[in-house]
Amino acid sequence: MATAVAVAAGVGLLPGQTAVASEHDTPRVDATTRAGFQRLATALLTDRTQALVGDTRTGARAQHRQTMPAQKAVTLSPAAALHERAVLDGLRDRRARLAALGETYSKGATSVTVDAADVNGRRATVRVTETTTLTYAKARRAEPTATGFRAHHELTFQADRRGDWLLTAVRDTDGGQPTVNQVAGPAAAPRTAAVPRVAADAPPNAPRAATTWPAAASPKNLSTGAYDYKAMAAYAQKYWRDYNPAYPSFDGAGAGGDCTNFVSQSLKAGGWKHVPGYVYDWHKWFGNADIQSHSFVGVNEFSWFALSSQRVTSLANVYQMDIGDVLQIDFDKDGSKDHTMVVTSRSAQGVPYLTYHSVNTYSRSVTSILASHPTAAYYAYRT
């Protein structure tokens, strides 16, 4: 395997462009080089996706290097190339864990768009959006045929003495749960800051859910009851990528993450009613364009409200979840929950599929989530 991973910046110069004349010149990021940034990002992220599929060509897309006159390359630095090898090895291990749990993918597709390319001397920072879809290999009737997500990354490049651009770092900027083709360690979403609580009583503790398969049956009647579970799922499937403008988004640096806000919106679409009051009081639950209770947007506060109001009951096993049910994760088992998701479908074999924000993801199986975070603590709620 080649040590450096590279693609050429382009197949030629655009009209009116000139090559970098000297190793002492500051390289320019023109349309051709920008396209090179995009191709390298696409190759790198496609390699990660295909490692989950088992494509024997994994790694080949980003290994081809072209050396053409008057053209500058866009390539991985040696250190970045070694890092990507480790990433691909980790993803192949994940593929094996998924297969042992009964989940495989028949194909994957990744596309990348460049959102911005900022240059400061011989350093370039490139922000990109990745859209990835993985097709389930054994989808049966009524099961999702694919899962996917939209994620954002920041790539840092450094120009060498010849003017070639070397990729030195890739940083995932969404701040939420790692996607299925990321192998970062437990990265909890920023938590809601501690605030005074109005209620003097202690919040309820949710019991952990088991993750063993198979699970004891826990049937849920989707056709009766106070809530429209299919409407909850339909809302999440509609707005997993294109956010509802009727609500604020809590994505972005310092915003705390949008996962619980998104789940609350889905439950509201299925019939959960507002309980107005003081925003800090976890006995209250409300959210609109102008104001949101902490229980509407905060991971732990949501759990406290949902349990204390008896709008949910805890499930003994994550595989018991059905449409409209909620799953929360404590990535580092420190007692504070970090992430919230909603079930949007369930297979005939009893596998729930979840949709969520931060990172925006649809129809990801609970099996895949468990394989990515085998040491986390899980909390499953029947709505």
NORLINUR-V699372 format. One record per backbone hydrogen bond with DSSP energy under -0.5 kcal/mol. NH is the residue of the N-H (numbers start at 1). CO is the residue of the C=O. E is the energy in kcal/mol with one decimal. If there is no record, write none. Layout:
nh->NH co->CO e->E
nh->NH co->CO e->E
//
This chain:
nh->6 co->62 e->-0.8
nh->7 co->74 e->-2.2
nh->9 co->72 e->-0.9
nh->17 co->14 e->-2.4
nh->25 co->22 e->-1.2
nh->27 co->25 e->-0.6
nh->30 co->28 e->-0.9
nh->34 co->30 e->-2.7
nh->35 co->31 e->-2.0
nh->36 co->32 e->-1.6
nh->37 co->33 e->-2.4
nh->38 co->34 e->-2.2
nh->39 co->35 e->-2.5
nh->40 co->36 e->-2.5
nh->41 co->37 e->-2.5
nh->42 co->38 e->-2.6
nh->43 co->39 e->-2.7
nh->44 co->40 e->-2.8
nh->45 co->41 e->-2.5
nh->46 co->42 e->-2.4
nh->47 co->43 e->-2.2
nh->48 co->44 e->-1.5
nh->49 co->45 e->-2.1
nh->50 co->46 e->-3.0
nh->51 co->47 e->-1.5
nh->52 co->48 e->-0.7
nh->52 co->49 e->-1.3
nh->53 co->49 e->-0.7
nh->54 co->50 e->-2.1
nh->55 co->50 e->-1.6
nh->58 co->55 e->-1.8
nh->60 co->57 e->-3.1
nh->61 co->57 e->-0.5
nh->63 co->60 e->-1.1
nh->64 co->60 e->-0.7
nh->68 co->66 e->-0.6
nh->71 co->68 e->-1.0
nh->74 co->7 e->-1.8
nh->75 co->165 e->-2.9
nh->76 co->5 e->-4.3
nh->77 co->167 e->-2.5
nh->81 co->77 e->-2.5
nh->82 co->78 e->-2.1
nh->83 co->79 e->-2.0
nh->84 co->80 e->-2.4
nh->85 co->81 e->-1.8
nh->86 co->82 e->-1.8
nh->87 co->83 e->-2.2
nh->88 co->84 e->-2.8
nh->89 co->85 e->-2.4
nh->90 co->86 e->-2.3
nh->91 co->87 e->-2.2
nh->92 co->88 e->-2.2
nh->93 co->89 e->-1.9
nh->94 co->90 e->-2.0
nh->95 co->91 e->-2.5
nh->96 co->92 e->-1.9
nh->97 co->93 e->-2.2
nh->98 co->94 e->-2.7
nh->99 co->95 e->-2.5
nh->100 co->96 e->-2.1
nh->101 co->97 e->-1.1
nh->101 co->98 e->-0.6
nh->102 co->99 e->-1.3
nh->103 co->98 e->-2.8
nh->104 co->102 e->-0.5
nh->106 co->135 e->-2.3
nh->107 co->135 e->-0.8
nh->109 co->133 e->-2.5
nh->111 co->131 e->-2.3
nh->113 co->129 e->-2.0
nh->115 co->113 e->-0.6
nh->115 co->127 e->-2.8
nh->116 co->127 e->-1.5
nh->118 co->125 e->-2.8
nh->120 co->123 e->-3.2
nh->123 co->120 e->-1.1
nh->124 co->157 e->-2.4
nh->125 co->118 e->-3.1
nh->126 co->124 e->-0.5
nh->126 co->155 e->-3.2
nh->127 co->116 e->-2.6
nh->127 co->125 e->-0.5
nh->128 co->153 e->-2.5
nh->129 co->113 e->-2.4
nh->130 co->151 e->-3.3
nh->131 co->111 e->-2.6
nh->132 co->149 e->-2.2
nh->133 co->109 e->-2.5
nh->134 co->147 e->-3.1
nh->135 co->107 e->-2.7
nh->136 co->145 e->-2.0
nh->137 co->104 e->-2.6
nh->139 co->136 e->-0.7
nh->143 co->140 e->-2.3
nh->147 co->134 e->-2.6
nh->148 co->362 e->-1.6
nh->149 co->132 e->-2.0
nh->150 co->360 e->-2.3
nh->151 co->130 e->-2.6
nh->153 co->128 e->-2.2
nh->154 co->171 e->-3.1
nh->155 co->126 e->-3.4
nh->156 co->169 e->-2.4
nh->157 co->124 e->-3.1
nh->158 co->166 e->-2.5
nh->159 co->122 e->-3.0
nh->160 co->164 e->-2.8
nh->163 co->160 e->-1.4
nh->165 co->73 e->-2.7
nh->166 co->158 e->-2.8
nh->166 co->164 e->-0.5
nh->167 co->75 e->-3.4
nh->167 co->165 e->-0.5
nh->168 co->156 e->-3.0
nh->168 co->166 e->-0.5
nh->169 co->156 e->-1.2
nh->171 co->154 e->-2.6
nh->173 co->152 e->-2.0
nh->174 co->152 e->-0.6
nh->177 co->358 e->-2.1
nh->182 co->179 e->-1.8
nh->206 co->204 e->-0.5
nh->209 co->378 e->-3.2
nh->210 co->316 e->-3.3
nh->222 co->220 e->-0.8
nh->228 co->270 e->-3.1
nh->229 co->227 e->-0.9
nh->232 co->228 e->-1.5
nh->233 co->229 e->-2.0
nh->234 co->230 e->-2.5
nh->235 co->231 e->-2.3
nh->236 co->232 e->-2.1
nh->237 co->233 e->-2.5
nh->238 co->234 e->-1.6
nh->239 co->235 e->-2.2
nh->240 co->236 e->-0.8
nh->243 co->241 e->-0.8
nh->245 co->243 e->-0.5
nh->247 co->244 e->-1.7
nh->255 co->252 e->-1.9
nh->257 co->250 e->-2.1
nh->262 co->258 e->-2.3
nh->263 co->259 e->-2.0
nh->264 co->260 e->-2.9
nh->265 co->261 e->-2.0
nh->266 co->262 e->-1.9
nh->267 co->263 e->-2.5
nh->268 co->264 e->-2.5
nh->269 co->265 e->-2.2
nh->270 co->266 e->-1.0
nh->271 co->268 e->-1.5
nh->272 co->267 e->-2.2
nh->275 co->285 e->-3.5
nh->281 co->278 e->-1.2
nh->282 co->280 e->-0.7
nh->284 co->281 e->-2.0
nh->285 co->275 e->-1.9
nh->288 co->291 e->-1.9
nh->293 co->286 e->-3.0
nh->294 co->279 e->-2.5
nh->296 co->293 e->-1.1
nh->297 co->293 e->-1.1
nh->298 co->294 e->-2.9
nh->302 co->298 e->-2.1
nh->303 co->299 e->-1.6
nh->304 co->300 e->-2.3
nh->305 co->301 e->-2.5
nh->306 co->302 e->-3.1
nh->307 co->303 e->-2.3
nh->308 co->304 e->-2.4
nh->309 co->305 e->-2.5
nh->310 co->307 e->-0.9
nh->311 co->306 e->-1.4
nh->312 co->306 e->-1.5
nh->313 co->382 e->-1.6
nh->315 co->380 e->-2.6
nh->318 co->210 e->-2.6
nh->320 co->317 e->-1.9
nh->321 co->318 e->-1.3
nh->324 co->343 e->-2.8
nh->325 co->322 e->-2.4
nh->326 co->381 e->-1.8
nh->327 co->341 e->-2.1
nh->328 co->379 e->-2.8
nh->329 co->339 e->-1.8
nh->330 co->377 e->-2.7
nh->331 co->329 e->-0.6
nh->333 co->330 e->-0.8
nh->337 co->335 e->-0.5
nh->338 co->329 e->-3.6
nh->339 co->329 e->-1.3
nh->341 co->327 e->-2.3
nh->342 co->355 e->-1.8
nh->343 co->325 e->-2.8
nh->344 co->353 e->-2.6
nh->345 co->353 e->-1.3
nh->347 co->351 e->-2.4
nh->350 co->347 e->-1.7
nh->352 co->350 e->-0.6
nh->353 co->345 e->-2.8
nh->354 co->364 e->-3.2
nh->355 co->342 e->-2.6
nh->356 co->361 e->-2.5
nh->360 co->150 e->-0.6
nh->361 co->356 e->-2.8
nh->362 co->148 e->-2.6
nh->364 co->354 e->-2.9
nh->365 co->363 e->-0.5
nh->366 co->352 e->-2.3
nh->369 co->365 e->-1.7
nh->370 co->366 e->-2.6
nh->371 co->367 e->-2.1
nh->372 co->368 e->-1.6
nh->373 co->369 e->-1.7
nh->376 co->373 e->-1.2
nh->377 co->330 e->-2.3
nh->379 co->328 e->-2.5
nh->381 co->326 e->-2.9
nh->382 co->313 e->-3.4
nh->383 co->381 e->-0.6
//
